[in-house]
């Protein structure tokens, strides 16, 4: 999306004032999309690639083990913990046929994919976030945590390797 310099500064100021804020709340506060807010995060916190890498990213995430799959709308934040199954394209959808994570994603609607490393409610997080052409978040996949609520080191390594590989190839 095309933010004015003034709006970009206001969003960046809100993020700086509350670095652990929920991105959707910042978007609502400034009447912008969540993808707009992502574009205002500090460079050290986000790397974004094109949505044309959807299938490659999803197939890689399927090897990570248990993660948290989140869909966040104005009325619902749905969190499902489990392994993302390998999917396949059919009838215009990327079909995830697994339990507890299953469903059908219009992969062609994915305009961008962001690798986000930031605090959320004062906890370190790593997530892969998928954005549609309207700047709305299709879904997010957060790395898993161990029994002591720490991010799983092997998943951090896989996240960083995928992010670095995708960024190097763009």
Secondary structure as UniProt FT lines:
FT   HELIX           5..17
FT   TURN            18..20
FT   HELIX           23..30
FT   HELIX           34..40
FT   HELIX           43..45
FT   STRAND          46..50
FT   HELIX           51..53
FT   HELIX           54..61
FT   TURN            62..63
FT   STRAND          66..72
FT   STRAND          77..83
FT   STRAND          87..90
FT   TURN            91..92
FT   STRAND          93..96
FT   STRAND          103..105
FT   HELIX           107..109
FT   STRAND          110..120
FT   TURN            121..122
FT   STRAND          123..132
FT   TURN            133..134
FT   STRAND          137..142
FT   TURN            147..148
FT   HELIX           153..168
//
